Amino acid sequence: MNTNRSVTGSRNVRTLVAMAIVAASIPATAFAQSFPELDAARTAAQASPTDAEAQARLGDALLEARDIAGARAAFEAALRARANWVRALWGLARTRMAEGNYEESRSACQKVIHAAGQASADGHVCMGQAYLVWRRSSLAIEEFDKALEADPSNAQALCGIGDAHARANEIDAAIASYRDAVSKDGSLVEARVGLATMLERNGDTAGAVEQLNAALSARSWSADVHYNLGRLLTDANAAVEHLAQAVAIRPAFTDAQLEYGRRLSAVGRYADAVAPLRAALAALPNVGQVKELLGIALWKTGALDEAETLLRGAVQAVSNSARANEALGEVLIALNKTDDGLGFLETASNLDRSNVGIQYRMAELLHAAGRDTLATGWLDKAIGIRATFSLAHQLYADILFGQNRYAEAMVHYQAAVAGDGQGIDAARCSQRIGQIQAGIQPPSIEDD
């Protein structure tokens, strides 16, 4: 019997369990999301409350959204309309698996076995997935093998064997099983997602993306597929769009919220990044990386006081994060806590000694504070790492020019013009070179 294979128990159990744990800490109102399949399913279920198919469709969509209570209610409504219906019983079993509850999953699968019959593949596939919730891969494979005895072409059983091998970190065996499942049913999204995960772990990112795109063609409303495409795609705009879809479908998908915020920040959309990063922080309040990303987004949007609090927390949690130290230093400087800020910037530089940008920033700030000896020391470090660093040469030349050390300034102005040229005022550098060559040193020339 077809149990709606695109949403059966062969779903990646690890993802279900992890998201169920997060969902438990999210208020029920967080599930007020909307996506086309869920909207259509709600409309159909409301129009035909005794239609078992409509209720089961709603249960599938709510389970995808990780509204476990709502999904369970919909599957129970389907069973009231059609007693002992395997698809609805399967749906109830999947809600228990999503909660990571082995005993309840096993009990629910026994009901599937009773309704489908001992000779049916459906009950064995369900029980195999229940064993995976219990982290018993060998027992799970025994059940999936029984399913294949009943139905040698059962893609769900083959996918379940792939899940078991994946859990045991048997990558090649998992890939083989997932490929076999896909060959039997190309629309089985769980098999394609599992295969994509293993291909990625095997270094085949292109192959993983190919499988995810195929999965998306089969089910456009899979949060897992959108999330994984958002992680893997190099096209920033496409990645952001997929991640936006993932969190619209499943707002309590913490990994997706975090990756969405990270990707938005990477393209400079800090204001847009704040909301998903806040959602991630609500689920992961003690994770330094989340505090760091949200702190940086708040800094970039001008919320300096909150940014300071979060970034101090990030540095406390992960003291060797150069990025968190650098961001905190910048926030403190913006809050006129200059000495404190310089201290964190120096720590950031020590943690990431090849980062000439931080070294230049230290020099820039010290020069602005009139501490040119220290400033040139930092410029020496930056130029020592990147001799073509035009901006560092320009600042060095300006400092020397202001000290009437024109011959030395000339060398750095020339190096600035000959270097990478990024960020400098090339016309002013050339003008200064001309003035020095002409022996003109008018006191009226501004020291920039």
N, C-alpha and C positions, 0 to 999 in steps of 0.2 A: 504493500500500500504506500502511495506517495504521501509523505508527511510534510509536504511543502519544504523541499530540500534546501531552498535558499535561506531558510531560517531555522534549520533543525539543530539538534544537540551537538552536531560536529563543529559548532562555533569554537573558536579559540578559547578554551576554558580559562587559561591564565588571564586573558584580558577581561573576561566576564567577572572573575573573582576579584581582581584588582579594582575594577570600576565599582563593583558592588560595595566594597569596603569604603571607597570614597563617597559613594552615594549615600551611605548611611549617615554621613556627617553633614549632608546638604539638606536644607529645609525643603519641605514638599513644594513650596511655591517656586523653587528653582526649576521644577519640571513643567512650567507653563509654556514650554517652547512650542514652536510650530514649524513643520516642514511639510511639503506637499503630500507625501504618502500618509503621514499621520492625520493631516487635515481631511484627506479624502476618506480615510478609514473611519474617522470619527463621524463624518457626515453619513456614511453608509450604515454604520452601527446604530446611529440615532434614528435613521429613517426606518430601519428594520431590526428592532431590538431582539426579535426571536430568530433572526437569521444567523445560524451557526457560522457560516462562512464569513459573514461580515464581522462577527465578534472575534473570530480567530484572526482575521486580518488586522483588526485593531490591536489585538494582543501582540501580534508580531511587531507592529510599529511602535507600540509602547515599550516593548522589551528592547528594541533597538535604541530607544531614547533612555533606557535604564530607569523607566518608571515601573519598578518591579510590582508595586502594589496595584497599579492600574492595569498592568498586563495580566496579573493573576486574576483580577476581577473579570476581565474580558474573556479569558479562557474558561473561567468558571461559568460565565454566561453562555458561552458556546456549548458547554457540556449540559447545561440545563435544556438547551434547545435540541441537542443531539447526544443522548447518553452514551458513555463509553466510546466516544469518538477519539480515535488514536491521535489525530492531529492536535486536538485540544489537550489531551492528556500529555502529549509530548511538550506542548507549550508550557503546561504547568511544571513539568519536570525541568524545563530550561530556566524557569524563574528561580527554582531552587538551586540549580547549578550556578546561576548568576550571583546568588548570595553566598556561594562557596559552602553550602550546607550539604555534606555528603549523606548523612542519614536521611534527610528529607528528599534529597535527589534519588537515593536508592529506593525509598518508599514510593516515590512518584513513578519511577521506572518500572517497579513491580506492577503497578496499575496498567502501564503501557503493555507489559508482557501479558497480563491477564486479558486485556481487551483485544490485543492483536493475535494472541496465541503463541505457544512456545515455539512453533515452527516458523514464525515470522521473523524477518530480519530486524523489524522496527524495535522490538523490545531489547534485543541484544545490543543494538547500537546505542540505545538509551542507557543501558546498564554499563556499557563500556565507557561512556562519557561520565557517568556517575563515579566510576572507579578513578577516572582521571582527576575528578574533584578531590578524591581521597589520596591522590598522588600514588596510585598503584598501577604503573604502566603495564606490568606483565599481566595482571588480572584484566586490565582493559583490553589488551590485545587478544586475550582468550575470548572475550565477549565479541569483539569485532570479527574474529575468525569464525565464530559460530554464526554470526550474521552472514558472512560470505558463504558458508556452507548452505544456508537457506537461499541466498541470492548472490551468486558469484560476481555479478556486475553492480553490486550495491556501492555507489560512490560514497555514501555517508560512512560506511564501514571502512573503506579504504582511506578516507580522510581522517577518521578516528585513529587508524593505525599510524598515519602520519603525525597526528597530534601526540600520540604516545612516544614515538621515536623522537620527536622534537623536544618533549619534556625530558627525555633521557639524554639529550644533546647528541643524538645519533643523526647528524645532519644529512649524510648521504642517503641513509635509509628513509628518513623523513621525506626528502626530495622525491625519491622513487615512489613512495606511497602517494604523495600528493599528486604527482604527475599521473599516476594510474587513476586516481579519483577524477582528475580533470578530464582524462581521456574518456571516462565513462559518462561524465556529466559536466560539460563546460560551463554550465550556469551555477555550479555549486560554489558560491562565493567563499565559503569558509576554506575550501580546498585551495583556491587561488590565493587567498590571503596567507594561509599557512605556507604555501609554496613560495610566495614572495618573501616572507620572513626568512625562510631557510636560504633562498638565493642571495638575499642581502648579507646574511651571515657568512655566506660562502664567497662574498666579494663580487657577486654579479648584480650590481645595482640596476643595470639596464634591463636585465631579465626580470628583476623584481617589479620594476615600473611597468613592464609589459603585462605581467600577471595582474597587477592592480588595476590597470586600465581595462583589462578584460573583465575583471570583477565588477568594476563600475558600470560597464555596459549591461551586466546582468542585474545589478541592483544599484540604482543611482543614489539610494538613500542609506548607504552603509557608512556609518561614522568611522568605523575602523579603516575602511578603504580610503576615505577622504583624508584621514589623519596620516596614514602611511604615505600617501602621495605627497601630502604637504611636507612631510619630513624629507622625502627623497628627491623631489624635483629641484633642479638647479634654477629654473625660471622663478624668480622671486614672486612675481605677480600671480603666476599660476599656483604656486605653493600657498600663498596667502589666501587665495580664493578657496582652495580645498580645505584649509584649516578653518576658514569661516564657516564652511558647510558642516564640518565635523562638530563644531561647538554649537551650531544652530540645531543640529539633530540631537546632540547629547550634551547639554550644558554642564553636566557634572563630570565630563571627560577631562580630568585634570591634566593628563599628559598633553592633550590637544590644546587646552587653554594655554598651557605653558609654552608649547611650541608656537602657537599663534602669536602670543605676545612677543616671543623671541624674534620671530620672522618680521613682525610689524616694526619692531625696534631696529632690526637690521636694515630696513629700507627707510628709516628716518620717520616712521609714523608713530612717534612716541605717544601722542595723545590717544590714538586708537589702541595702543598696546596696553594702556593702563587697566582697562576693564578686564580683559582676559587674564592679565597678570594678577589682578586683585582676586579673581576667581580661583586661580591656582594657589595663591597665598592662603585663602580661606581653608583650602583642603590640606595645605602643606605649610602650616604656620611656622615651623621650626627649620625649614630648609633654607640654608644660606643662599643657594643659587637663585631661588625665587625672590628672596629679599633683595638680592643684588640687581636682578633684572627690573623689578618694580621700582627700586630706589633710583636706578638710572633713568627710567621713563619719567618718574616724577621730577627728577632734577631737570631733565630736558624740557619739561612743561612748566617749570617755575615753582613747583611745590617743594620749596627747599627744606622747610622744617621737617616735613614727613619723610622726605628723601634722606635727610641726615639720620633720622631714627632708624630707618630701614637699612641704610648702608652701614651704620655702626653695628647693627645686628648681623649683617652679612659678614663683616670683617671679623666679628667675634666668632661666628660659626665656621668661617673658612678664612683663617688669617693669612693664608698664602695665595689668596686671589689678588693678582695684580690689578685686575679690572675694578674690583670692589674698592681697593685702596685708592686707586686713581680717582674714581668717581666721588668717593667721600672727600678726598682732598679738594676737588673742584667745588663741591657743594660748600665746604667750609670756607673756602676763599670767597665764594659768592656771598656768604653770610658774614664777610669781614672778619673771619677767624683765620687770618692769614698764616700765622706761625703754625698753628695746628694743621692747617691745610697743607702747608709745605712739608710737614712731617709725614703725612700720609702719601703725598706724591713721591717723596724720597723712598718710602717703603715700597711703593709700586715700582719704582725704577730699579730698586735692588732685586725685586722679585722677577722682573722682566728686563734684564740688562741690555737686551738688543732693541728695546723700544726707544728709538731716538725721538719719537714724538713727546714722550714724557720728559726726556732730558731737555728738549727744547723748551717745553712749557716751564720747567723749573728755571731755566735761564731767563725766559721772558718775564716771569714773576719777580725774580731777584733783581733784574735790571730795573723793572718798574719801581722797586723798593729802594733803588740806589745802591744795591749791593753788587757792583759790577765785577769785583774780583771773583766772588762765588759764581756769578752768572757765566763768566768766561770759562770757568772750570767745567761747568755742565756742557757748554758748547764744545769744549775740547773733547769731551766724552762722545757727544753726538757725531762730531765730524770724524773722530777716530773710527767710528763704526761705519759711517756712510760719508765718504769724502765728497760726494756730489750733492750733499744736502744743502741746497741753495739758501733756504730760509735761515738755517743756522749760520751760514757764512755772512748773510746780509746783516743779521743782528750783531754778529761779532764785529763786522766792519763798522756798524753804527756806533758801537761802544768805543771802539778804538778811535774813530773819527772824533767823537765827543771828547776824547782825552788828548786830542791833537797829535795822535800817533798815526800820521797820515800814510807813511810808507807801509806800515803793517795793515792799515785799513784798506789800502789799495789792493793788496794781495787777496783779501777776503771779498772785496767787491768784485774783483775779476773772477774769483772762484764761484761767487754767487751767480754771475751771468753765465759762466761756463757749465754750471751744474745742471741739476734736473729742472730748474726754473720754476718749480711749483711754489706758488704763494708769494713770490717776491715782486717788488716794484722794479722791474728791469730798467725802466727809463730813468728812475732816480739813481739806481746803481751806476748806470752809464754816465749820468751827469756828474756824480761824485768822482768817478774815475777821471773824467775830463778835467774837473777842477783841480784834482790833485796833480795830474800830469802838467797842468798849466802853472802849477805853483801857486794857485789861488786858494787862500785859506781865510775867506771872509768870516768874521765872527757872527755875521747876520744869518748865516746858513743854519737852518733848523736842524737839530739833531733828532731824527725820527726814531 
